[in-house]
Amino acid sequence: MFRRTFWFTAGAAAGVWATTKVNRKLKQLTPESLAAQAANKAIEAGHRLKDFALDVRDGMAEREAELGEALGLDEQPELPAQRRFAVIENHSTKHTKYLENTTYSYNRNEDH
């Protein structure tokens, strides 16, 4: 009697386990789940690509510094002062206005 009860319980537990396993697998194969998995893989690939690019950039800067030391190019070259270019010419007063002196807004996204 106990033997039959044991095997009946073991069979029922195995059936529940198998049913649960099959249902989980079916849920993983739905289109929504597959799309979410693909999106997660794409995000992971993007992070790995970003890490790779940062490693390359660091290596490039390190190698550039090594080459600069080897060639004696450590000092920074002096650049000329930045020029101010005339942007708007006022024809009525015959004098030039510069961009930082204008009252016009160049932001096209303003609401007013």
Contacts in CASP RR format, 6 or more apart in sequence:
PFRMAT RR
TARGET T0000
AUTHOR 0000-0000-0000
METHOD contacts of the structure
MODEL  1
MFRRTFWFTAGAAAGVWATTKVNRKLKQLTPESLAAQAANKAIEAGHRLK
DFALDVRDGMAEREAELGEALGLDEQPELPAQRRFAVIENHSTKHTKYLE
NTTYSYNRNEDH
27 33 0 8 1.000
28 34 0 8 1.000
28 37 0 8 1.000
67 73 0 8 1.000
68 74 0 8 1.000
84 98 0 8 1.000
84 99 0 8 1.000
84 100 0 8 1.000
85 98 0 8 1.000
85 99 0 8 1.000
86 96 0 8 1.000
86 97 0 8 1.000
86 98 0 8 1.000
87 97 0 8 1.000
87 98 0 8 1.000
87 99 0 8 1.000
87 102 0 8 1.000
88 96 0 8 1.000
88 97 0 8 1.000
88 99 0 8 1.000
88 102 0 8 1.000
88 104 0 8 1.000
89 96 0 8 1.000
89 97 0 8 1.000
90 96 0 8 1.000
90 97 0 8 1.000
END
